[in-house]
Amino acid sequence: MPKIYFIDVTNRDGVQTAKLGLSKLEKTLINIYLNEMGVFQSEFGFPTTRHESLYLQANLELAGMGVLQPIRLEGWIRAIARDVETAFKLVPNIRHLNLSISTSEQMISGKFRGNKTEDDIINDMVEAVDAAQAISAETIGVNAEDASRTDPNFLIKFGLAAKEHGADRLRYCDTLGYDNPFTIYETVRGLAENVGMPIELHCHGDLGMAVANSIAGAKGAIDGGQDAYINTTINGIGERAGNADLVAVILAATKSKGFAKKYHLGGAIKLTKAAKIAEFASYAFGIPIPINQPGVGANAFAHESGIHADGVLKDPENYELYNFKELGRGKPKFVETGREIIAGEYSGISGFSHIMGKMDVLFANEKEAREVLELVRYANVESQRPLVEDELLFIAKYPKIAKKLLTLAPLE
């Protein structure tokens, strides 16, 4: 039976969100948390973008060290042969790529201004796939941007060409959130049956159906005989109205009526990491978690109505589909209300040593402490917010990797 896998795109689509962004250290922590959670793959950035290259290289080094294992780290580029060459030039050890090109009549006429035909779209894509194969890519996903507004017959032709040239997956992009659960099911099932390769579902929330469409699309892929790879972002952060939320999709796939009994995940997901990863993304992006967010919102397990409170006290299953402990919730949070020493861009060695000592981090000598402090200062300059404990521990444990993450090489 085909299975469902999760590919989180927070570090690609999430950071493309207008007015938002993440530091390279924050993106790295997200990759670590996704790995701990059991997510199959992270679309961790843009290998053709110069300021991403050291971050991407550093994360691939962490993978080689076993820190980011078994998660796959995959880069997103345009489906253009020269972009493939640039990606491998800037990030030589990258091995997993997603190649993207627009496929709809609207995009061909409105974006490419009629300078490309459907045949040109396919030719560009296969040239890029061939180039990636030639430069030792291990897996290649091919993205049909605006697939939900693309002629299904052309999508099949596009997918078959990708498969013939060695692509591993076809990404169906509901770029504008135009689909609904019924249309995406039928279209994706047809693609799975006629193309015969795994299907990725990339759904946006412009009409409020990103999670529902992701689940329906996955059902279509599996019913069509192929594995389904659902794209998510943490807290649903993404362009315009956002993407399919990671936690909500996992809950829907594992808790919704009858679904999990028939459609199974391809690997174990540690849902107990949900609260931690959602809270970190909220802090890093500077965007509060909506009070009614499934699973991780402040009101997800709050009951006030007399009937509800009475019912949940008698048996939580009366008004809760799942227990808060399953999502890693329930532990009290402590907020310092007295004296507080914070590590920032202007911290000194005394205060910094005090902070690290509270986390049981001891340095061999003052020179080592000052070197780590300098990295912490730079990290604060980049993020412009106090670092969380895991960031401080990461810098202390992997100072050489941290230095690479914090280094930018402007054009000469």
Summary of the structure (lengths in Angstrom):
residues: 412
radius of gyration: 22.5
end to end distance: 53.4
largest distance: 68.2
contacts: 1435
relative contact order: 0.12
helix: 49%
strand: 13%
